[in-house]
Amino acid sequence: MTAILVVAVGFLSCTKSSNNRDFDPDVINGYFKGSDSVPHTADSLVEAGLITPLVADLYKMEYFDNRNPALSLAIGDSALGRKVQTDQDRFYRFVLVSKMVETGYGLRHYETTLKMAQQQIEDADMDFVKSHALIQTTFLMLYSNMANCNIVLERYDEGERYLQTVMQMIDEFIAEAKGDSISIARFESNRTQFAVDAMLAYINMGDFERCQVWMERAEQYYKQIVDNPRLNKEHVNAFGLQIGAMKAYILERNGHHQEAAQAYEEFTKNPLSGIYAGRVNSAFYLNYAHRYEEAERNVNDVEDVLKRFGMKMDLQNIRLVKHKFTAHLGAEHRDSALAVATRIINSLDSADVWEKRDKAAEMATLYSIHEKELAVNEAKSETRIHRILLAATFALILLIGYQLWHAQKYNRILTEKNKKLYAEIEQHRQEQQKEMEQLKAAPETMLTTEQILYRRLCALMDEQQPYTNEALNRDALALLLGSNAKYVEQAIRECSKGETVSDFINRYRLEHVARLLKTTDDPIAVIGEISGIPSRATLARLFRMAYGMTPSEYRKI
């Protein structure tokens, strides 16, 4: 999904700007080309009066989109509070909201994304939409993202309705372009992208009949643009790579085995089929067609590539590694399959993956089934192993029983101490809340500059919860507030009794942890991860320093 807007922004350099505004999007986009630090460049341009703060927010949002999508979305939320005072603000606010819709979809905030996109469409003035290429493209993206949100929410008819709408709108825009080859090329590229996105959404939902319909449309649209010199060749080639790899898989899933084999043969003739993305995409078909040894060769380096690029082992990347597991298992390389499955299980400390841990369980089940099939030929050996495991399990139960008895005895001693600590914590929290309520209620004219900034900061922390992102720091807070990092540090120090920025952020994180410990049954590691403290050791240390007990002890009070 991210590639859509990147391409749209790239088109600014080759599309016509309207003459009835006091700014040129092509020029503004040029300011950022080659910038080593987009946030710094954006701030400098605001100080020079070349762009407004809202425009700066959009480029900061774009900058963080791949690095930290949650922070990117938070910057967008903050930017929506700015007043629209110029044509430039109106233009870029429209683009910013559309970008937020795209990022929200990528973060799986489907219902929120739908509401935001629907509101943007309802408020849109079509004369304004048609005033510039970027606005037209982002307007079309709203419909495409709404379609994909509905698809993943299993509202297929609604998703199809939005897809048909966006395709009809593209036809209208092409007709209105009246021979403008640049504009027509852009719309044809959009149409191909949206068909590919619909195809991938249906693949994720397992609806391969609808998926084949959109695959065939994507293939048709791709053939219309493949030799168009107006389009970015690299971007067009990416379409061909996705469609070619998925075509074989979709046909195989729908029972068209011979056609699928032919489609895969055609795919391998594409020079890009040998690159990492091509090889990983091919594993969908190869594994499902039981061509496991070929799949092994294509995905053997998937984990190495993920590490090389420093990519987090989240749900999406777990799915890529699962191709490797399936290939090893199908090729009867059991030791290799078990090693991959073990590494996947060890990665489940990630909160993103914990939400979908049933996927890893599915892989473990597949391995278990395979082991049972092998047990038919290894009955005696397996029986001995089971007896050993049974004995070990019995010994483990005895050990656990002793530890539980010992812990129960120890807990009785701690109970009274922890209850007193809990009462003190609650009293301190109520005092802090009372002070904050007084600060909120005070007229702005009665407050110092630091108190005003601190009040805004606390509102940001309460409403948007940026502390749940482990990367949050002084500079990120300043970005979100549209302020200077030193001012943020000074406001915290003066208004929170000498706290450092780190102390301030960790206080909010630990309060979040404490709330979840009392209101959910989630594992402590998961609670720490989603509260911005992914390290269990760090969480235990900070929690004990703040509350005088461990998270487990706090939960039992």
C-alpha positions, 0 to 999 in steps of 0.5 A: 500500500505504501508504494501508491502514495510514493508514486503519486508524489513522484508524479508531481515532477511530470504533471501540470499544476493549476495556475490559480493558486499561490504555490507550486507543488512541483517546487515544494516537492523539489525542496525535499529531493536529496534531503538527508533529514526531511524533518530538519528540512521541513522545519527550515522551510517553515522558518523561511516561510516557504511552506506552512507547518501543515505541509511540513507535517505531511512530509514528516509523516511520509518520512516516518511512514516506513520507519515508524508507521504509528508515529507517522499516524500520530503526526497526522493526527496532530496536524489535523488540529492546525487551522487551514488558512491558505490554499497551500494548507487546503491542498496538502491537508487533503493529501495528508488525510488520504495518507493517513487513510493509507497508513491506517489501513497498513496498521489494520485500523480498518473501521477508523480508516473507513470512517476517515475516508468516508468523511474525506469523500463526503467533504470533497469538492470535485472541482477542487479534486480535479484541480491537480494530479496529486489530488485526483490520485489521492482521491482515487486512493480513498476509494481503493483503501475503502474497498480493501478495508471492506474486503478484509472485514469480509464485507465483500459486496461493499468492497466490490462496490467501491472497486467498481466506483473507483474504476468508473471514476478512472474511466471518467478522468481518462475521458476528461484528460482529452489526450493528455498522455501524462495524465492518462498514463498516471490514471492507467497506472492507478487502475493497475495498482488498485486491481493488484491491491484488490487481488492481494486483499482477496488472497489474504482472505482466501477468496480465490474466485474473486481473486482470479477475477481481479488478477485477470483485470490486473493482468489486462491493465498491466499489458496496457501500460507495460511499454508506456514511456511516461511511466516509471519502468521500475514501478511497472515491472513491480506490477508484472512481478506481483501479477506473474507470481500470484497468477500461478498460485491463484490458478493452482488454488482454483484447480487449474493445475496445467494452466498454473504450471504454464503460468509459473513457467512464464513467470520464470522467464521474467528476469526479475523472478530471480530477485528476492521478492520474485523468489519469495512470491513464487513460494506460494505456488510452489508449496501449494503445488507440492514442488517443495524442493524448488520452493526450498531453493527459492526461500532458503535465504529469507531469514538472512535477508530479513536480518540484513535489512534489520526487519522486525519479525512481525506477522507479515515477515513470519508469513514469509518465513512460514514458506521456508518451514512448509518447503522443508516439511514438504521435502521431508527435511524434518530437522530443518523444518523444526529449526525454522519452527523453533526460531518462529516460536522464539520470535513470539515475544513481539506483541504484533505476533502474539495477537496472531500466535494461532498462526504459529500454532498451526505450523506446530500442528502441521509438524506434529501431524507429520511426526505422527505419520512418521511414528507408524514406521518408528513405533518402538523408538517413539514409545521409548521416547514417550516413556522418557518424556512421561517420566520427565513430565512427572518429575517436572510436576513434582518440582513445580508442586514444590515451587508453588508451595514455596511461593505460596508461603513466600507470598503470604509474607509479601501480601501485607507489604504489597497492599500498603505499597498499592495504597500509597501508589493509589494515593500518589496517583490521585494527587497527580490526577488532582494537580493535572485537573487543576492545570487543565482548568486554569485559564491560559492567561494564568499559566507560564509558557512551560505550563501551557506546553506541559498541558498540551503534552499531557493531553497528547499522552492521554489521547494519542498514547505515543508512549506505546511506541518504544522509539518515543523520545524527546525529539519525537515528542517535539515533532508531535507538538510542533515545538522545540525539543529543548522547550519540551525538556524544560516544560517537563522538568519545571512542571513535573517536579524535576522529571527528565524526559525519559522519566516522564515517558516511562511514568506513562508507560508504567501506568499503562502497564499497571492498568493492563495488569489489573484489567486484562489477563494478557501475558506480562511480556505482551503488556510490556511490548504494547506499553512501549517496554519490549524488554522483560528485564527492563520492565521488571527493573523499572516497575520495581523502582516505581512501585516497589514490587514486580508486575506479577505481585502487583497483579495479585493484589 
